[in-house]
Amino acid sequence: MIDQDTFVPLVDLKAQYASIQGEVDEAVIRAIRRTDFILGEDVGLFETEFAAFCQAKHALGVASGTDALNVACRALDIGEGDEVIVPAFTFIATALGVTLAGGKPVFVDVDADTGLIDPTKIEAAITEKTRAIIPVHLYGQCVDLDPILAIAKKHGLAVIEDAAQAHGAEIDGKRAGSMGTMACFSFYPGKNLGAYGDGGAITTNDDEVFEKLRLLRNWGSTKKYHHETMGLNSRLDTVQAAILRIKLARLDGWNQTRREHAAAYDAALAGLPGVTLTKTNAKSVYHLYVLRMDERDAALERLQAAKLGAGLHYPFAVHQLGAYAWLGHSKGDFPVSEDWAARCLSLPIYAEMPTDAVPRAAAVLAQG
Ligand SMILES: Cc1ncc(COP(=O)(O)O)c(C=O)c1O
């Protein structure tokens, strides 16, 4: 029997904590007893384990996903006068990472089927000021980077993957975080790999870039009071790293369960009038399960009334936000991104989600 009364949130951090509480509590207490709060034992161990998970040579913990993007841009010496290509449809932090480093984001529209940056529109946005491209592995999908890496090579540009939503996502056996010059991850609590506070990481296969990143996250120094460059204070806390190590060991399993929930949604929602499902050619980790529909706002209200924690990711494309009004864009500049923003709708998804959330959501959406 379907339970219609239980509230199903968009993501349930309490359910996940309940499943790992003993191990997490012990690891946190161990870290506190060691008092190695800054760049302590668990940070180094987590960095090694996370690099292996991402199929990357190096991983470096930083304070957040936004800082990861900022530090990655700084490692490329991106600053005033430099342009970086980002998709117009993403979370604002992708563009903010560029602006915080002093560069200018240049938007490119997204693909209608996937919501990912449209590689066929990138070259038209390249100028003599362009330094890098930031494809975003949105919703847990993995961008097909081959065409983007080819464009980057042709024009001498770096590629920074924004993998904040895609820990463990794959395309053709390659993981998010293993393909670009660098990749930036967020460990915001609701992410597939979430800390119990803010956190982030950058992966890279390039030894030189890695050394630069190490300086930048720690006031420009690797040796106390020897500051070789103007860096930031942006480190992953030891306590957070201790928690992340426990969750990382379970992440592939959790991601697989998310895929199963997504497959159940796909089957239940296929063919519903007015509903467009997101197509993905990669092994998504379904950070979010997003569809598009007309009358989206009414559907959102009906889902919430039925105790289903639906959401919008994202209700505005980045060029539509006040924060980037100074770039001077207007409605219609990135029509596919604007359509995604107007019609996207996220349904609850997390490993511990009760399976009857799927038929409940499908029944509500069928009432449209
Ligand atoms: C695509 C994307 N990029 C960057 C970020 C920034 O990460 P954080 O919240 O850890 O700063 C997020 C998440 O918040 C995100 O979803």
The ligand as an SDF file (V2000), in Angstrom:
LIG
                    3D

 16 16  0  0  0  0  0  0  0  0999 V2000
   27.1820   23.6230  -10.0770 C   0  0  0  0  0  0  0  0  0  0  0  0
   27.6950   24.1770   -8.7860 C   0  0  0  0  0  0  0  0  0  0  0  0
   28.8640   24.8240   -8.7700 N   0  0  0  0  0  0  0  0  0  0  0  0
   29.3830   25.3080   -7.6250 C   0  0  0  0  0  0  0  0  0  0  0  0
   28.7220   25.1780   -6.4150 C   0  0  0  0  0  0  0  0  0  0  0  0
   29.3100   25.8320   -5.2000 C   0  0  0  0  0  0  0  0  0  0  0  0
   29.5700   24.9650   -4.1730 O   0  0  0  0  0  0  0  0  0  0  0  0
   29.5660   25.4640   -2.6370 P   0  0  0  0  0  0  0  0  0  0  0  0
   28.1570   25.6050   -2.2040 O   0  0  0  0  0  0  0  0  0  0  0  0
   30.2900   24.3620   -1.9200 O   0  0  0  0  0  0  0  0  0  0  0  0
   30.3150   26.7460   -2.5700 O   0  0  0  0  0  0  0  0  0  0  0  0
   27.5070   24.4860   -6.3820 C   0  0  0  0  0  0  0  0  0  0  0  0
   26.7520   24.2260   -5.1450 C   0  0  0  0  0  0  0  0  0  0  0  0
   26.4540   24.9380   -4.2940 O   0  0  0  0  0  0  0  0  0  0  0  0
   26.9630   23.9940   -7.5860 C   0  0  0  0  0  0  0  0  0  0  0  0
   25.7970   23.3410   -7.6050 O   0  0  0  0  0  0  0  0  0  0  0  0
  1  2  1  0
  2  3  1  0
  2 15  2  0
  3  4  2  0
  4  5  1  0
  5  6  1  0
  5 12  2  0
  6  7  1  0
  7  8  1  0
  8  9  2  0
  8 10  1  0
  8 11  1  0
 12 13  1  0
 12 15  1  0
 13 14  2  0
 15 16  1  0
M  END
$$$$
